[in-house]
Amino acid sequence: MKAKKRMVIITSYFAGETYGLLGPQMAATIIRENTPYDCIVIAVAREDDKALLNKALADYFAMERPIIGFSTLSGREDLFSLAKELKAEGSLTILAGPQANVDYLGEKDWQDHPHRFQGLTENFTFSMHGPAEQAKYLLQHLDKNAWQDIPGLLYLSKNRRIIQNPKNVWEERYLRKVQWNNIYRIEKTGLIPHKITTGQVLQQIGCPYAAQEKWVEIDYPVPMAGIDEQKVKLPLKGCSFCDVAVDKGFYGELDIETVVEQISCLPRTEEGRKIPFELINENPIPGLPRLLMQVRDRNIKLSQINLILRADWFLRGEQNLRKTLVLAKSLGVRILLASVGFESFDDRILLNLNKGLNVETNLQAIHLMRQLKEEFPQVWGYSRGEGANHGFIHPTPWDTGETSTNIQRVLSLYTLPPDILPEHSIPLIVHHASGLGDWIREVERREGVQFKRYGSIIGWWQAGKRGKSGRFILDNP
């Protein structure tokens, strides 16, 4: 039997973690089963020695020309640089995953504004936007003459113009299977198989909140002296900071059969149950009872389902959630509310984030979370001590003494630090293709400032020029 050719997908990771990466691992599975290529995933942390990685890649590919995909990079400039170095050495590098198209193309109108993010055409041979199965067309037709027919492909023409082919629609038949043993980490001895203890199951593509566009007014950054009452009006889909909403919008839910097939692929714990998994669905509660019954009827034993959702949708799903918890108790399954996107406990900041809810909604959700813990202590979890990591964004461009006082009052009055607050807040991250990217560019235009770019991320806390009237922005958040 002829040996398969080889391919690697490099992805961002955090040292010491043991979670799976559904997107890259599913893509590697699709490539392995539908092309002449074997494919593995290498999870790379910031601390990893890139020299060891380069040696591992050389050993893996031997005499073959390296074909290296990059996916779910989280804006890491070290991985952008790595791709550029590998490309210069002769590797074929492919940017894929979330925001692959806009990161390859670069920030809006960067040709007229050189300080903006200029894209990654120098770092990657290609970019591929859309479903992972599109890679099979590329890997079967690496000849330049066929590039114009490959769906989802972005590449440079001979005159250095970016060609962008239309992407394919999602096909569920490719979303049913994931090989969870195809991920590796870097050690001194080379690539080591990485055992995961928490997986992911895709049930919904995109976010329903991003399905409809609405006009939103966002405040100026507070540190811009004397003009913090001004606003920028923008059309937004989803939360203002969410680049995934821009990238995917809302495709809809997958068929229950597809979801159950994915669950059946998960590894087992020592007790014979499926490892805990995150259910990727922004509004999972309405369908949870049916999903548990389907799994029960197929004699698939689960250990834990992790949920990530909005506070308002959590409240609306109370009745179905109670049914779920009763069923989960009978099946010995634990339900962990792994993350609620509270983001802030100040109404002004929530408005600027376009969350579509207020502080009172967040507090009602917390009350229900705690109440359910009293009623279903064995099968329900929601707290930091149980493994949850709820969304709390700080600092933001709209922080003032008043917002700080408001937030601290709520945190103290409702005793949020012990169970709700994460160990560390997350600073507001503005990807250049998010709604807030448009907001920053409009502020730049009006005020004659230039915010510093950190690769694909815009540093809202740092401007390189004073504004038209000598106004300024703080150097650091």
Secondary structure, 3 states (H helix, E strand, C coil): CCCCEEEEEEEECCCCCCECCHHHHHHHHHHHHHCCEEEEEEEECCCCCHHHHHHHHHHHHCCCCCEEEEECCCCCHHHHHHHHHHHHCCCEEEEECCCHHHHHHCCCCHHHCCCCCCCCCCCCCEEECCCHHHHHHHHHCCCHHHHHHCCCEEEECCCCCEEECCCCCCCHHHHCCCCCCCEEEEECCEEEECCCCEEEEECEEECHHHCCEEEEEEECCCCCCCCCCCEEEEEEECCCCCHHHHHHCEEEECCHHHHHHHHHHCCECCCCCECCEEEECCCCHHHHHHHHHHHHHCCCCECEEEEEECHHHHHHCHHHHHHHHHHHHHHCCEEEEEEECCECCCHHHHHHCCCCCCHHHHHHHHHHHHHHHHHCCCCEECCHHHCCCCCEECCCCCCCHHHHHHHHHHHHHCCCCCCCCCCCCECCCEECCCHHHHHHHHHHHHHCCCEEEECCEEEEEEECCCCCCCCCCCCCC
